[in-house]
Amino acid sequence: MSLKKLADETAEILSSPASVTDFSDRHLNPDLPEPDVQILTSDGHRIFAHSSILALASPVLESVVNKPRKHRKAEKVIPILGVPYDAVSAFICFLYASRCNDQEMEKYGMHMLALSHVYSVPQLKQRCTKSLAERLTIENVVDVLQLARLCDAPNLYLKCMKLVADNFKAVEKTEGWRFLQKHDPWLELEILHFMDEAEMRKKRTKRHKEEQILFLELSEAMERLVHICTEGCTSVGPYDMEINKKKEPCNKFSTCQGLQLLFRHFVGCNDRVNRRCSRCKRMWQLLRLHASICDQPDSCKVPLCRQFKLKMQQERKGVDAKWRLLVRKVLSAKAISSLSITRRKSEAEPGEIMLIMEQEA
């Protein structure tokens, strides 16, 4: 008889509603060999099994089965204690057939995770981890967390941690949390540390998003600046172009009006040279930022672009590190924005591409 057929037939017997303790007296198939090992459970029951199947399914059980005995005629008995008899039965059944039903997993999932870890059965461990993760609740999350930590199940551990962190006020009212506080203060400290780190990550992510929005706005301001100084807008434009002072808003950039007002103030302000005016300071910074990222200073029509570029080249060593970082961030935001637009065009249908181009025009 093949080993697979033996495993399937024995698994059928083990999963039958009758008691497994009389397995040696029940043979569904006359070719089925006699069991040669006994599994002893906590309540004194014995599950008869085949050492070849157990050794094939678990390296730990293989070492136990092959361990030399003092008396050769003595029965091979493997104690599996600390878990209910039905959980051990389901575990042995899985070793034979590599399957277990949802009812067993729901009832004995935690016990079978512990057994799969102790006896090195990775397939069962993966199944138990997935099942327990799907059945996490506020009431059982602390117990599952402790087990995941002991059984080296990182994915389940992380999911438990996230559930505790997101629902801490409800979790700390459970019996499991009170037990944890009394008997495992190190894990309690680990949970609180995880929550602190999660909160810090949220703050960093929020700050990063705010910074990205700011850099993107500066990048768009540079584009508007070039647009105004090169093409001209509703009320401000290059010196060699006559501006048609129309009342309609700019059809290219919806926020040009504010930059045009800043331009007009900058031109007429008496304090722009000594930089005592806060609005003029902002305009000086925008012009300097443009010069820092402009790659065509000789033909650029933005005021003072070439002068700023020459000054920065002369004072390259003295340029503030924070300013260089700002320039890099703005260039990065511009590149990301360009990639995003390119991706939208590549993923869009022909009609949607025309709509995107109309929005950009």
C-alpha positions as CSV (number, residue, x, y, z in Angstrom):
1,M,0.0,0.0,0.0
2,S,1.3,3.5,-0.8
3,L,2.1,5.9,2.0
4,K,-0.4,8.4,0.6
5,K,-3.2,5.9,0.5
6,L,-2.4,4.8,4.0
7,A,-2.5,8.4,5.2
8,D,-5.8,9.1,3.5
9,E,-7.5,6.0,4.9
10,T,-6.2,6.6,8.4
11,A,-7.3,10.2,8.3
12,E,-10.8,9.1,7.4
13,I,-10.8,6.8,10.5
14,L,-9.4,9.5,12.8
15,S,-12.0,12.1,11.6
16,S,-14.9,9.7,12.1
17,P,-17.3,10.4,15.0
18,A,-16.4,7.2,16.8
19,S,-13.7,7.2,19.5
20,V,-10.2,7.0,18.1
21,T,-9.0,5.0,21.1
22,D,-10.3,1.8,19.6
23,F,-8.6,2.5,16.2
24,S,-6.6,-0.7,16.3
25,D,-9.8,-2.7,16.5
26,R,-11.4,-1.0,13.5
27,H,-10.1,-1.6,10.0
28,L,-11.9,0.0,7.2
29,N,-9.5,-1.7,4.8
30,P,-8.0,-5.1,5.5
31,D,-4.7,-4.0,3.9
32,L,-4.3,-1.1,6.4
33,P,-1.3,-2.0,8.6
34,E,-1.5,-2.1,12.4
35,P,-0.6,1.1,14.2
36,D,2.8,0.9,15.9
37,V,2.8,4.1,18.1
38,Q,0.4,5.6,20.6
39,I,-0.3,9.3,21.3
40,L,-1.1,9.9,25.0
41,T,-3.3,12.9,25.7
42,S,-3.8,14.9,28.9
43,D,-7.1,13.1,29.8
44,G,-5.5,9.6,29.5
45,H,-6.8,8.7,26.1
46,R,-4.6,7.1,23.6
47,I,-4.6,7.7,19.8
48,F,-3.1,4.9,17.8
49,A,-1.1,6.0,14.8
50,H,1.7,5.0,12.4
51,S,5.2,6.1,13.1
52,S,6.1,6.3,9.4
53,I,3.3,8.9,8.8
54,L,4.2,10.9,11.9
55,A,7.9,10.9,11.0
56,L,7.1,12.0,7.5
57,A,4.9,14.9,8.6
58,S,7.0,16.3,11.5
59,P,10.8,16.3,12.0
60,V,10.3,16.6,15.7
61,L,8.1,13.5,15.9
62,E,10.6,11.7,13.6
63,S,13.3,12.3,16.2
64,V,10.9,11.1,19.0
65,V,9.9,7.9,17.0
66,N,13.5,7.0,16.1
67,K,14.8,7.6,19.6
68,P,16.3,4.4,21.0
69,R,14.2,2.7,23.7
70,K,15.6,0.8,26.8
71,H,13.3,-2.1,26.1
72,R,12.7,-3.0,22.5
73,K,9.4,-4.7,23.2
74,A,8.1,-1.7,25.1
75,E,5.3,0.2,23.3
76,K,6.1,3.4,21.6
77,V,4.1,6.1,23.5
78,I,4.4,9.8,22.6
79,P,2.8,12.2,25.2
80,I,1.1,15.3,23.8
81,L,-0.1,17.1,26.9
82,G,-1.6,20.4,27.7
83,V,-4.2,20.5,25.0
84,P,-7.7,18.9,24.7
85,Y,-8.0,15.4,23.3
86,D,-10.1,16.6,20.3
87,A,-7.4,19.2,19.4
88,V,-4.7,16.4,19.5
89,S,-7.0,14.2,17.4
90,A,-7.5,17.0,14.8
91,F,-3.7,17.6,14.8
92,I,-2.9,13.9,14.1
93,C,-5.6,13.9,11.4
94,F,-3.9,16.8,9.7
95,L,-0.5,15.0,9.8
96,Y,-2.2,12.2,7.9
97,A,-4.3,14.1,5.4
98,S,-2.9,17.6,5.4
99,R,-6.4,19.0,5.9
100,C,-8.8,20.1,8.7
101,N,-12.3,21.5,8.6
102,D,-13.3,25.0,9.5
103,Q,-15.2,23.8,12.6
104,E,-12.0,22.3,14.0
105,M,-10.0,25.3,13.2
106,E,-12.6,27.7,14.8
107,K,-12.7,25.6,18.0
108,Y,-9.1,24.5,18.3
109,G,-7.2,27.0,16.2
110,M,-5.0,28.3,19.0
111,H,-4.2,24.8,20.3
112,M,-3.3,23.6,16.8
113,L,-1.1,26.7,16.3
114,A,0.9,25.8,19.4
115,L,1.1,22.1,18.3
116,S,2.2,23.1,14.8
117,H,5.0,25.3,16.2
118,V,6.2,22.7,18.8
119,Y,6.3,19.9,16.2
120,S,7.4,21.9,13.2
121,V,4.5,21.5,10.9
122,P,4.7,24.7,8.7
123,Q,1.7,24.0,6.5
124,L,-0.6,23.7,9.5
125,K,1.1,26.7,11.2
126,Q,0.3,28.8,8.1
127,R,-3.3,27.6,8.0
128,C,-3.8,28.3,11.8
129,T,-2.2,31.8,11.5
130,K,-4.5,32.7,8.6
131,S,-7.6,31.3,10.4
132,L,-6.8,33.1,13.7
133,A,-6.1,36.4,11.9
134,E,-9.6,36.2,10.3
135,R,-11.2,35.5,13.6
136,L,-9.6,38.2,15.7
137,T,-11.9,40.1,18.1
138,I,-11.5,42.6,20.9
139,E,-12.1,39.8,23.4
140,N,-9.5,37.3,22.1
141,V,-6.8,39.6,20.6
142,V,-4.6,39.6,23.7
143,D,-4.7,35.8,24.0
144,V,-3.9,35.4,20.3
145,L,-1.1,38.1,20.6
146,Q,0.6,36.2,23.4
147,L,0.4,32.9,21.5
148,A,1.7,34.5,18.3
149,R,4.6,35.9,20.2
150,L,5.4,32.5,21.7
151,C,4.9,30.6,18.5
152,D,7.0,33.0,16.3
153,A,4.1,34.0,14.0
154,P,5.2,37.6,13.0
155,N,2.3,38.3,10.6
156,L,-0.3,37.3,13.2
157,Y,1.6,39.2,15.9
158,L,1.6,42.4,13.8
159,K,-2.1,42.1,13.0
160,C,-2.9,41.7,16.7
161,M,-0.7,44.7,17.6
162,K,-2.5,46.9,15.1
163,L,-5.9,45.8,16.4
164,V,-4.9,46.5,20.0
165,A,-3.4,49.9,19.0
166,D,-6.5,50.9,17.1
167,N,-9.0,49.8,19.8
168,F,-6.9,50.2,23.0
169,K,-9.7,51.7,25.1
170,A,-11.9,48.7,24.4
171,V,-9.1,46.1,24.7
172,E,-7.9,47.4,28.2
173,K,-11.4,46.5,29.6
174,T,-11.1,42.9,28.7
175,E,-10.2,40.0,31.0
176,G,-7.2,39.1,28.7
177,W,-5.7,42.6,29.2
178,R,-6.0,42.4,33.0
179,F,-4.4,39.0,33.0
180,L,-1.6,40.4,30.8
181,Q,-0.9,43.3,33.2
182,K,-0.5,40.9,36.1
183,H,1.5,38.1,34.5
184,D,3.3,39.5,31.5
185,P,4.4,43.2,32.1
186,W,7.1,42.9,29.4
187,L,4.5,42.3,26.7
188,E,2.4,45.1,28.1
189,L,5.5,47.4,27.7
190,E,6.0,46.0,24.2
191,I,2.4,46.9,23.3
192,L,2.7,50.4,24.7
193,H,6.0,51.0,22.9
194,F,4.4,49.8,19.6
195,M,1.5,52.2,20.1
196,D,4.0,55.1,20.7
197,E,5.9,54.2,17.5
198,A,2.6,53.9,15.6
199,E,1.6,57.4,16.7
200,M,5.0,58.8,15.8
201,R,4.7,57.2,12.4
202,K,1.3,58.8,11.9
203,K,2.8,62.2,12.8
204,R,5.8,61.7,10.5
205,T,3.5,60.7,7.6
206,K,1.3,63.7,8.2
207,R,4.2,66.0,8.3
208,H,5.7,64.4,5.2
209,K,2.4,64.9,3.3
210,E,2.2,68.5,4.4
211,E,5.8,69.1,3.3
212,Q,5.1,67.4,-0.1
213,I,2.1,69.7,-0.6
214,L,4.2,72.7,0.2
215,F,7.0,71.7,-2.2
216,L,4.4,70.9,-4.9
217,E,2.9,74.4,-4.4
218,L,6.4,75.9,-4.8
219,S,7.0,73.9,-7.9
220,E,3.7,75.1,-9.4
221,A,4.6,78.7,-8.3
222,M,7.8,78.3,-10.4
223,E,5.7,77.2,-13.4
224,R,3.3,80.2,-12.9
225,L,6.3,82.5,-12.6
226,V,7.7,81.3,-16.0
227,H,4.2,81.5,-17.5
228,I,3.7,85.1,-16.4
229,C,7.2,86.3,-17.5
230,T,7.2,84.4,-20.8
231,E,3.6,84.3,-22.1
232,G,2.1,87.1,-20.1
233,C,-1.1,86.8,-18.1
234,T,-4.2,88.9,-17.4
235,S,-2.4,92.0,-16.0
236,V,1.3,91.2,-15.9
237,G,3.7,90.1,-18.6
238,P,7.1,90.5,-20.2
239,Y,8.4,93.9,-21.1
240,D,8.3,93.3,-24.8
241,M,4.7,92.1,-24.9
242,E,1.6,94.2,-24.8
243,I,-0.8,92.9,-22.1
244,N,-4.4,92.8,-23.0
245,K,-6.0,93.6,-19.6
246,K,-9.0,91.3,-19.9
247,K,-11.2,90.6,-16.9
248,E,-11.4,86.8,-17.4
249,P,-9.2,84.7,-15.2
250,C,-6.1,82.9,-16.5
251,N,-7.1,79.8,-18.5
252,K,-3.8,78.0,-17.8
253,F,-3.3,78.4,-14.0
254,S,-6.2,79.1,-11.7
255,T,-3.9,80.7,-9.0
256,C,-2.0,83.2,-11.2
257,Q,-3.9,86.2,-9.7
258,G,-2.1,86.1,-6.4
259,L,1.4,86.0,-8.0
260,Q,0.4,88.8,-10.3
261,L,-0.6,91.0,-7.3
262,L,2.7,90.1,-5.7
263,F,4.6,91.1,-8.8
264,R,2.8,94.5,-9.0
265,H,3.5,95.2,-5.4
266,F,7.2,94.2,-5.8
267,V,7.6,96.6,-8.7
268,G,6.1,99.6,-6.9
269,C,7.3,99.0,-3.3
270,N,10.0,101.4,-2.0
271,D,11.2,98.9,0.6
272,R,12.0,96.1,-1.8
273,V,15.8,96.9,-1.9
274,N,16.4,97.0,1.8
275,R,14.0,94.0,2.2
276,R,12.0,95.4,5.0
277,C,8.8,94.5,3.3
278,S,7.6,90.9,4.0
279,R,5.8,90.6,0.7
280,C,8.9,91.7,-1.2
281,K,11.0,89.2,0.8
282,R,8.7,86.5,-0.5
283,M,9.1,87.7,-4.0
284,W,12.9,87.8,-3.7
285,Q,12.8,84.2,-2.4
286,L,10.7,83.1,-5.4
287,L,13.0,84.7,-7.8
288,R,16.1,83.1,-6.2
289,L,14.3,79.7,-6.1
290,H,13.5,80.0,-9.8
291,A,17.2,80.8,-10.6
292,S,18.3,77.8,-8.6
293,I,16.3,75.4,-10.7
294,C,16.4,77.2,-14.1
295,D,18.6,75.4,-16.7
296,Q,18.4,78.2,-19.3
297,P,19.4,81.4,-17.5
298,D,20.8,83.1,-20.7
299,S,17.4,83.0,-22.5
300,C,15.1,83.1,-19.4
301,K,12.7,86.0,-19.2
302,V,12.1,85.8,-15.5
303,P,13.6,89.0,-13.8
304,L,17.1,88.7,-12.2
305,C,17.4,85.0,-13.1
306,R,20.8,85.3,-14.7
307,Q,22.1,87.6,-12.0
308,F,21.0,85.3,-9.2
309,K,22.5,82.3,-11.1
310,L,25.9,84.1,-11.4
311,K,25.9,85.1,-7.8
312,M,25.1,81.6,-6.7
313,Q,28.0,80.3,-8.8
314,Q,30.4,82.7,-7.2
315,E,29.2,81.9,-3.7
316,R,28.7,78.2,-4.2
317,K,30.5,77.2,-1.1
318,G,28.6,79.6,1.0
319,V,25.1,78.5,-0.1
320,D,23.0,77.5,2.9
321,A,22.5,73.7,3.2
322,K,18.9,74.3,4.0
323,W,18.4,76.2,0.8
324,R,20.1,73.4,-1.3
325,L,17.7,70.9,0.4
326,L,14.7,73.1,-0.5
327,V,15.8,73.3,-4.1
328,R,16.2,69.4,-4.2
329,K,12.7,69.0,-2.7
330,V,11.1,71.3,-5.1
331,L,12.8,69.6,-8.1
332,S,11.7,66.2,-6.7
333,A,8.1,67.4,-6.3
334,K,8.2,68.7,-9.9
335,A,9.5,65.3,-11.2
336,I,6.8,63.4,-9.2
337,S,4.1,65.6,-10.6
338,S,5.3,65.1,-14.1
339,L,5.4,61.3,-13.7
340,S,1.9,61.4,-12.3
341,I,0.6,63.3,-15.3
342,T,2.5,60.9,-17.6
343,R,1.0,57.9,-15.9
344,R,-2.5,59.3,-16.0
345,K,-2.1,59.8,-19.8
346,S,-0.7,56.3,-20.3
347,E,-3.6,54.7,-18.4
348,A,-6.3,56.9,-19.8
349,E,-8.5,56.2,-22.8
350,P,-8.1,58.4,-25.9
351,G,-11.1,60.5,-24.9
352,E,-9.8,60.9,-21.4
353,I,-6.3,62.0,-22.7
354,M,-8.0,64.8,-24.6
355,L,-9.7,65.9,-21.4
356,I,-6.4,65.9,-19.5
357,M,-4.7,67.9,-22.2
358,E,-7.6,70.4,-22.1
359,Q,-7.2,70.7,-18.3
360,E,-3.5,71.4,-18.7
361,A,-3.9,73.9,-21.5
